Amino acid sequence: MLIRKFISVMLTVILVFGMMACGSTKVIEGVEYDTYGLINKNDNRNPDVKYKIIIGNIVWSIILVETIAAPIYFLGFSIYEPVRKKTTNEKKGQI
């Protein structure tokens, strides 16, 4: 019985983290902005858009650190998600 309960709790935790991970593109004023990471920052980051960190991808990178490929994807290509356009009084280059 204890093993069944443990497995069901672990599956629930994995499903919850699975829903938290992965950023999505966002359409702002008719333009679609994509997520970016440490590797493709120069290509995908727009200085006029405010981004937020995707906590789920950081958690998955830590959990799957032994796979090597998962952290490279999550941190390298999908760690920041577009939120909105920056206002005029926000500093340029600020995330």
C-alpha positions in Angstrom: 0.0 0.0 0.0 2.8 2.4 0.8 4.4 1.9 -2.6 1.1 2.6 -4.4 0.6 5.8 -2.4 4.2 6.9 -3.1 3.8 6.3 -6.9 0.5 8.2 -7.0 2.0 11.1 -5.2 5.0 11.2 -7.5 2.7 11.0 -10.6 0.7 13.9 -9.3 3.8 16.0 -8.6 5.1 15.2 -12.1 1.8 16.2 -13.7 1.7 19.5 -11.7 5.3 20.4 -12.7 4.5 19.4 -16.3 1.7 21.9 -16.4 4.0 24.6 -15.0 6.8 24.1 -17.5 7.2 25.3 -21.1 6.7 28.9 -22.0 4.5 30.0 -24.9 4.7 32.5 -27.5 2.6 35.7 -27.1 1.0 38.0 -29.7 1.4 41.6 -28.7 0.0 44.3 -31.0 -0.2 41.8 -33.8 3.4 40.6 -33.6 4.2 37.1 -32.2 7.1 37.0 -29.8 8.8 33.7 -28.9 10.5 32.5 -25.7 14.2 32.7 -25.5 17.1 31.4 -23.4 20.8 31.8 -22.8 21.8 30.3 -26.2 19.4 32.2 -28.5 19.2 35.5 -26.5 20.7 37.6 -29.3 18.3 36.1 -31.9 14.9 36.1 -30.1 15.0 38.7 -27.4 13.2 42.0 -28.2 14.3 45.0 -26.1 10.8 46.5 -26.3 9.1 43.5 -24.7 9.0 42.7 -21.0 9.9 39.0 -20.2 9.5 36.8 -17.2 11.4 33.7 -16.0 9.7 30.4 -16.5 10.0 28.8 -13.1 8.7 25.4 -14.4 11.6 25.1 -16.8 14.1 25.8 -14.1 12.6 23.2 -11.9 12.6 20.7 -14.8 16.2 21.5 -15.5 17.1 20.7 -12.0 15.1 17.5 -11.9 16.4 16.3 -15.3 20.0 17.5 -14.8 21.4 14.0 -15.4 19.9 13.8 -18.9 22.0 16.7 -20.1 19.7 17.4 -23.1 16.7 18.7 -21.1 18.6 21.4 -19.2 20.3 22.5 -22.4 16.9 23.0 -24.0 15.1 24.5 -21.0 17.9 27.0 -20.1 19.3 27.5 -23.5 16.2 28.1 -25.5 13.2 28.5 -23.3 13.9 30.3 -20.0 12.2 33.7 -20.6 8.6 34.2 -21.7 7.2 37.4 -23.3 4.6 39.2 -21.0 3.9 42.6 -22.5 5.3 45.6 -24.2 7.6 47.8 -22.0 6.3 51.2 -21.1 8.1 54.4 -22.0 9.4 54.9 -18.5 10.9 51.4 -18.2 14.7 51.1 -18.8 15.8 49.7 -22.1 17.6 46.4 -21.7 15.8 45.6 -18.4 14.3 42.1 -18.3 
